[in-house]
Amino acid sequence: MASEAESALETIFCVEYKRIARVIARVTRDPARAEEIAVEVFLKWAQTPKAQGEHAAGWLYRTAVRAGLRELRSETRRAWYERLFALVPSGRANGPRTPEDVHTAREEQWRVRSVLSVLSWREGALLLLRSEGLSYAEVAAAVQVSPTSVGTLLTRAQQAFRKEYVKRYGPA
């Protein structure tokens, strides 16, 4: 029995790991941490019998997005406290070459993450999974909606994102 569970975990891990880690990395912008979170998602899947079966991939994507957003919120809170108390400078040193370009890119990434963190889980998941290149059917399985409603829900999520972005930062 244990070997069957290990075999199922190994099989789905080999098939889905890279995509799950990539989805999480799109949220967190930290590929190394995304890989760690992806492993945690698969371990959680192995411990959740009702997640296994024909809808396993959808469960994995849904859980991956939630874990990524949870990490993003945690990172946002941590960065806020660091800036507040000026303990550690925030940001990473990769990206465009000039200091102005680096600053602009970081600011825009922070804005997008900030807006994503206040959207509903489903809206954030729809935007992230679709931007990762998942088909409507895959997105539908991940967020547990009908594939025929993904287009409408995605449009609403984009509108909610734009509205929140403009409310916070003005027209782009």
Secondary structure, DSSP 8 states (H G I E B T S, - for coil): -HHHHHHHHHHHHHHHHHHHHHHHHHHHS-HHHHHHHHHHHHHHHHT-GGG-STTHHHHHHHHHHHHHHHHHHHHHHHHHHHHHHT-S--S-S-S-SSHHHHHHHHHHHHHHHHHHHHS-HHHHHHHHHHHTT--HHHHHHHHTS-GGGHHHHHHHHHHHHHHHHHHHH---
